[in-house]
Amino acid sequence: MSPQKFFLYIAVIVVSTFYLLAMAKNSPHHTEGEYKTYIVVFKKTATDAKVQDIENFLTSNGGRIKNVYSTLFKGFTVEIPSDEVLALDADNDIDFVEEDQKDLKASRFALKSIPSSEVHKLGHVF
């Protein structure tokens, strides 16, 4: 093989590789962040349609809804890349987003969202 053909093959491989990497980076399923589980709590004024829209957006972008809550508060837990949390936190209909904690006692979720008169419904003693 001539040196010119060799360099032509290498150039095609390099260009193709960069093109595929660029396409993968622009994919809606691409993320730089690590997947973690977050609790998303909506304001009382958020409509069911708004909650559903956000659920649909997250799942269409690779997220996975784990639990949906509607009795004590409106919200859900979702497994998403950590770098998508800021977008959720900025939404006016969302009260707060917090990483799911193994120790619920230290959680802002436990301290803020659940009235003390409702804690017994959860089956936990705080």
N, C-alpha and C positions, 0 to 999 in steps of 0.2 A: 504494500500500500504506500502510495506516495505521501510525503509529509503534508501536502496541501489537503488531500482527502482526510488525513488523520485530524488535522486542525479543524476542518469543516465539521467532522463528526463530533469532535469535542465541543465546538461552538453550539451545535444544535442541541446537544445534551445539556449544556449549561443554560442556554436560553429556555429550553423546555422545563428544566428544574425550577428556575426562577418564576416562570409563568405558573406552574402548578402550585408553588408555595404562595404566590400572590393570590391565586384563586382560593386556596384553602383558608388563608387569613381573612379574606372578605366573606367567607361563608357565614351565614347566620348561626351556625352551630359551632363556630370556632370561638374559643375563649382562651385567654391567657391565665385566668384565675383558677384556683383550686375549687372544686365543688364542695360546698358545705351546706348544712341545713339551717334555714332561717325561719323565724316566726315572723309573719307579716300580719299586723293588726291594723284594721281599717277604722277610720273615724265612724261614729254612729251615723253620720249624714251620708256616708258612701252608699250608693245604690247597689243592688244585687247585680245589675248589668255591668257596673264599673268593676266590681270584684271579679266577675266572669271574664271581662275583657283582659284584666291583668293576668288571671290564671291562664287564659288562652295564649297571651303573649309569651309568658314564661315557658309554657310547655312547647310552643312552636319554636322556641330558641334553645331547646335542649334541657329545660328545667323539668323537674318531676315533683308534682304536688303529692305530699305524703299524707296530710290530714287536713280536713276542712272543719272550721269551727263556726257555729252560728248561734249557740245557746247563750253563753255568757258574753261573747263578743263576736264580731265579724272578722274572720281572718283565716289563715291557713299556715301550714308549715310547707316549705318548698326547698328542694335541693337544687341549688343554682351555683354558678361560678361566683366567687367572692367579689369579682370586679363588677358585677351587675347590681350590687346592693345599693350603690349610690343613686342609680336611676330610680329604684323603688323608693328610697328614702326621700327623694325630691318630689314625689307625687303628692299633690294636695289632699287627696282622699285617704292617704295612708297615715295613720297616727304614728306608727314607728315600725322599724324592722330591726330585729335583733337575732344574733346567732343563737341557735338552740343550745341551751346549757344542760349539762348532765345534772348539775346541782341547781335545781329550780329556786332554791332559797335566795341565791345571789342574783337572780335574774331581774332585770327591769320589768320584764313581762309579769312576773309574779307580784312584784311590788306595785305596779301601776295599773294593770288591766283588770285584775280580779278583785272585786269588792270583798272585804273581809267577811261580809254576811253570806257570800257565795262560795267561799273556800271549801266548805264541807261537801259541796257537790262534786268536787274534783277527787275526793277520796284521799287527799294528802293532808298531813298535819304540818303546819309551818311554825 
